[in-house]
């Protein structure tokens, strides 16, 4: 079979204005970035259409390091819905250069279910990530300058909470010292870098309602505390206008096309293991404005992305998904059934039977939100019919809809079974109104304990001294009503990445809490999770090159 990039190159793209015109998007309102990409202003959102659209979330079982194929299923489902005569649009996150050149690869789908042009989407795209990186680091530079220029006036911050970001996996920047080499180089202090998808600016962009809300949130960013223990914000720094200017174009969602020329909004890119893992509210609402069915996804497993999609994004944006699709693979289930990773491609019914407990736990969790759930079995070439039939029967016994997804190999035609199941389920058994895991007026400790115990299976939550200090700070500042965003490993329900399957009765350790006052959420840092990933022994960069003028190795 052709590689992803070979398939992408084989598709003859349609001009983006034609894609827009066919779906009723006013072409005079959009701004072209070349022939095949455009920015669509958020002013085109029609809240009445949003209410009448069918929002579908695609999530997954706990992933393996090879991934589960959520994006491919999301795109494939949109293709399948259009194939059966429905008007469907998908809304996805933008890829990060970190995993693209690191271990995971890109995030534009795969096979014959991709968003195009995949090379541009996976690389610099429309510059949104660069704008977010620049805005974040501009605040850091302006803050350092403010401290340097005013140090003789008695101004100082006893705690600086704002670090820097870069969209590159670079473990050497996790902990650094700035201002070395003499007084003219600024104030010497410890600092750090996160990856751009973990930036609070990224979260703000993805949650902002419009330009005014964007600016309001930027003003509220907490930068640190003065020596007399007063909070110091971007508003105090006086630069919110300048930062909003840097993000003005990035705020508008990006319109591209699929391998079968249906529209897709690709905008924002927070990771679900270290951030809230959902594309922008604006992109989702544009997809709902122009599609009778809007397909979106949330990152990693349902314990991460889906939980945050409901408890943060839907709560704040007033969204009500009609259905949740959970993606499973035979390989992933076998790994969670105790099969060694290097043997999960081999038939193993015992491992599969043990592994479906991971799927069952996720379905139980999703149902706790009031969601109707269907299973999309993402089929691989080496999957045995016996394995597929077992998972189908298991889902039927649970009263859960089941369909095989072959969109990777067959495009929309390979997702027709799934599309028909989705339409039938929404028409006859749509999800109930969302039931959140916690209430806004719960204490922060209660919020963490409810998610950890009810959704993860933890016995108790243990807050480290640094986290306890932040809890006191949060209460004093009046931020206790913010939703929580738990940063933990994506490979387990627990905070131990090697505890596969369904973890139970474990201690859930919270190391720190990051206050995102602008994004209006609290990032709960659990276990050993790093907000700046490192590169693997053999990074994807080793396989990316230009050959005869064509990019090779992107996936």
Secondary structure, DSSP 8 states (H G I E B T S, - for coil): ---HHHHHHHS----HHHHHHHTT--GGG-EESSSS-EEE-GGG--HHHHHHSEEEEEEESS--TT---HHHHHHHHHHHHHHTT--EEEEE----HHHHSSSS---SEETTEEEESHHHHHTTTTSHHHHHHHHHHHHHHHHHHHHHHHGGGT--EEEE---EEESS--GGGSSEEES-SSGGG---EEE-EEEGGG-HHHHHHHH-SSHHHHHHHHHT-EEEEETTS-EEEHHHHT-HHHHHHHHTTTTSEEEEEETTS-EEEE-----TTTS--B--HHHHHHHHHH-SEEEEEBSSSIIIIIHHIIIIIIHHHT---SEEEEEE-HHHHHHHTT--GGGTTS--HHHHHHHHHHHHHHHHHHHHTT--EEEEEE--TT--HHHHHHHHHHHHHHT-EEEEE-HHHHGGGGGHHHHHHHHHHHHHH---S---SS-TTS-HHHHHHHIIIIII-EEEEEE-HHHHHHHHHHHHHT-TTSEEEEE--SS-SSS-TT--S---SEEEEEEEEEEETTTTEEEEEETT--SS----TT-GGGG-EEETTEEES--
